[in-house]
Amino acid sequence: MASLTINAATFETRLLQTIEERVGPEVAQLTGEILAARFAFQPSGTATLIGVGLLLFGASGVFLQLRGALNAMWHIEARPASVPATIWGVAKGYLISVAAALLLGLVPILLLFASAVVASLPAQSVEAVYRSESLTTVIQILASPVAYFILFAFVLKYLP
């Protein structure tokens, strides 16, 4: 993650210096050897697509199980339906589950990223650019547990 903002060599040097200061030169040397022997991988678009697909499929399965557990807990019984309606219902259930997985996975990450960016900026620059003194407060509130509570409330409202 750090290599997205600074050079990887600079990061490794700083990391090794910090380890040497805090733990000792032996551990820093061992860490340097581990970093030097690491596997260099080549990114692949196909592997990324397969991985994201499997991740969404697994997450949608989790949310389908959650949906079944919530329905059992609240004693909600499924209505009998025809075969085409059942197929459409399963497909719709997977789509809703994928949307819930994306919502609960991406939104908190984006909120935390926005919070970190705003926290790293001087307050005067945020106020000068956006002409709003309360923008940092709003973003901090959105990245707080209140936002997670709202996300889970939506899941409990729309998942069953």
C-alpha positions, -999 to 999 in steps of 0.1 A, spaced: 0 0 0 28 24 9 44 19 -26 13 36 -41 24 69 -26 62 66 -24 89 47 -41 92 10 -31 129 13 -25 124 44 -2 98 26 17 120 -5 22 149 17 34 126 35 59 111 2 71 145 -14 76 158 17 95 127 17 117 131 -20 125 168 -15 132 161 13 156 132 -5 174 142 -41 174 179 -43 165 202 -48 136 199 -86 135 161 -84 129 166 -56 103 192 -77 84 168 -108 84 139 -86 72 162 -72 45 170 -107 34 133 -116 33 125 -86 13 153 -93 -12 142 -129 -17 105 -121 -22 87 -134 -52 83 -109 -81 48 -115 -96 35 -102 -128 -1 -89 -126 -26 -106 -148 -59 -93 -159 -74 -128 -162 -63 -138 -127 -77 -105 -113 -111 -111 -130 -112 -147 -118 -103 -136 -82 -129 -108 -81 -155 -132 -95 -148 -158 -69 -147 -132 -42 -182 -119 -52 -195 -154 -56 -183 -163 -21 -196 -131 -6 -230 -135 -22 -232 -170 -7 -225 -155 27 -252 -130 23 -276 -156 10 -269 -177 41 -274 -145 62 -307 -140 45 -318 -175 52 -308 -172 89 -327 -139 93 -358 -154 77 -356 -184 100 -351 -162 130 -381 -141 122 -402 -171 111 -406 -159 75 -415 -188 52 -409 -187 15 -439 -187 -7 -443 -216 -32 -436 -205 -67 -433 -219 -102 -400 -230 -117 -394 -198 -137 -402 -177 -107 -379 -198 -86 -350 -194 -111 -356 -157 -113 -358 -155 -75 -325 -173 -71 -309 -150 -97 -324 -119 -80 -312 -132 -46 -276 -136 -59 -277 -101 -74 -290 -85 -42 -263 -105 -23 -235 -93 -46 -248 -57 -42 -248 -61 -4 -213 -75 -5 -201 -46 -26 -219 -21 -5 -205 -35 28 -171 -40 13 -164 -9 -7 -183 19 11 -164 16 44 -130 15 25 -139 46 6 -151 64 37 -119 55 56 -99 67 26 -118 100 24 -113 104 62 -76 97 59 -72 122 30 -91 149 48 -72 143 81 -39 146 62 -47 179 47 -44 212 66 -77 225 77 -72 259 61 -66 243 26 -99 223 29 -118 254 39 -102 274 11 -109 249 -16 -144 239 -6 -155 271 12 -170 250 39 -159 248 75 -180 218 83 -168 195 54 -141 178 75 -167 172 103 -192 157 78 -165 133 64 -154 123 98 -190 115 108 -195 95 76 -164 75 84 -175 68 120 -193 38 133 -226 57 126 -220 50 89 -214 13 95 -246 11 117 -266 27 88 -251 2 63 -260 -28 84 -294 -14 90 -300 -13 52 -288 -49 50 -312 -60 77 -340 -40 60 -336 -52 24 -318 -86 27 -348 -106 41 
